[in-house]
Amino acid sequence: MPSVKQRIQSYFRFCPHCGSRSKLHRVHDTHELHCPKCGYTFWMNSKPTASALIIRNGKVLLTKRAISPFKGQWDIPGGFLDVHEDPITGLQREMHEELGIRVSKPKFLSVYVGMYPSTPPQSTLNLYYVVTKYTGTLKPQDDVAAFAWQSLRRLPKKLAFGNNRQALRDFVKMTKRNIV
């Protein structure tokens, strides 16, 4: 079975600079797409995201996805960062776009590698923050169909993206040890 990187590389056969056929080339103990004509190397980097575990009275705010992938499943609010966007700025933008709120003083929780099931698939680098302070009235917007406050002890079975469940588990472990 091909690796994630090989699956992604199979979608990019031609150089984005000159249009020549790209070839796999050994670079730093790995294989990257490289253009023999112009010398461009197409690196397969993960796409960064920022998400917020919004916590209130021992519950976490989950959003129901209005779009694919995982349409109709519960999710932690967040999204992809824009090019050269600071993660905190991106987190604040996403919370405003998705829920109409302004978050303040997010605390970094952890980072997880994940997969976004698109064509081609995208490797993601997911930054999670804990948010306990926000202003505004929660309102589903953008790619959010609904939201609900969920007990950290009874999370839904259908939860989009594996890294969401891992972030929630890690948050529960940290709060039990009074780290957060």
Buried (B, 14 or more C-beta within 10 A) or exposed (E): EEEBBEEBBEEEEEBEEEEEEBEEBEEEEEBBBBBEEEEBEBEBEBBBBBBBBBBEEEBBBBBBBBEEEBEEBBBBBBBBBEEEBEBBEBBBBBBBBBBBBEBEEBEEBBBBEBBBEEEEBBBBBBBBBBBBEBEEEBEBEBBBEEBEBBEBEEBEEEBBBEBBBBBBEBBBEBBEEEEB
